[in-house]
């Protein structure tokens, strides 16, 4: 099966799910079956997507803080 080269909802969802779990960009790309270069191309072309992913990357940190407090 070929890797996706166009931004689609299914792939974005897979990336989002990985970032919520605290995955790195490399792990999220593996989960979504895209290359890191594709990820960086997409986020460069879609800054709002990068903002969303950055927010999701903070999710595990916030959950951990809430648990401790």
N, C-alpha and C positions, 0 to 999 in steps of 0.2 A: 504494500500500500504506500502510495506517495505521501510525502509530508505536505501539509497545507502551506501554501505560499500566500494566500489571501486571508486577510483578517475575517474571521467568522465567529459567530456567537458561541459555538460549541468549544472552540479552541480557547476563546477568552474565558469562558466558564471554567475550563480545566486549569488555566493559569490562576484565576481568582481562588479556586479551591485550594490549590497548592500554597499560595501566599498566605491564606488564612491559617494554614497549618504550620506556618513558619518556615516554609521551604525557601531555599536560595533560588536565584534566577535559573541557575543550571538545573536544579531539581524540578522547578516548575516547567521549564522547557521540555525536559524529559517526559514529564507527566502529560504535557500537551502534544507531544510528538512534533516539536518544532526545534529548529536550531537556535542557538543563542543569537546568531546574527539576525535571524528573522524577528526574534523578540525585539532586539535593539532597533531594527528598521521600523517595526510597527510603532514602538513607543516614540521614536523620533518623529514619525509622521503624524502621531496622535498624542500630543502632550497630555490631553485629558485622561487618556488611558494610563499613561505613566503615573499621573497623580493618583488615580484609583488604585493601581497596584501598590504604590508607596503607602497609601492608607491601609490597605489590607495587610501589608507586611508588619504593621504596627499592632495588629489584632492580637497575636499571641502574647506580646509584651504586655498589653493592657489587661488581658485575662490573667496573666501571672500576677500582676500588681494587685488586681482585685482579690485574688485568692489569698495573697499574703496579708493584705490589709483586712 
